[in-house]
């Protein structure tokens, strides 16, 4: 299969040729224009519409149809291999909440110790 850089460099005729080669058996491409827009429809062998879109540029219109056909043939990853699937050891809200609730409360801070820290910082600023 051609890569993205090659596909975007195709001329209008190359796009048209590759689109027709990519069509499943019995499928047809219909093109037309209406109200200043170009349109394309991909029709299945029974005549029902599989996909359609409009565009201002014919090359981009046919590229969209070609790319739809190309993506249609790719497999969809299952959740366990998807980039959006959870991985083992990944943080979740439920897990973090459970761990946070099991932590003991910290010891109370000594107000005299806190005051001493602030006083020392204030003395250092005056120097």
Steps between C-alpha positions, in 0.01 A plus 500: 500500500630847421594727789353841581773699322453302180121527508503878542734534201263319262352689207125504443529213250710292742245556776217400266689188386586388854145567621353277230759228571412510871127452449359165615346285225173641373541842665470821296610861531253776412614861469315820435462866586224690672473861619872562446614187684638179358368176648596135491307192603626147541228253414498139612424219258130507600482873414483626857723789601800398708656845535472853359650844548528842337804719430610797295801327345466181293840358595433541872150360452633183341784479755239501777316213328823306451604550863155393624533177302853449631398554864195280455729207430714546810428304812385677814725425798347314791487685834791303644737620226348842439694811599197592711490168683608486865844367572601295802618725782339811349352747749123518521279730703360205692845363584639837608195570717527158665869552576439852632227381734729233645776748590516600866453865590829688542606602845379840614755774445633692797387867473822617673712315240303657214538849652875446541537405131315813385696724738829358375395559138400858583840560668682368191311743275607800710869425458 
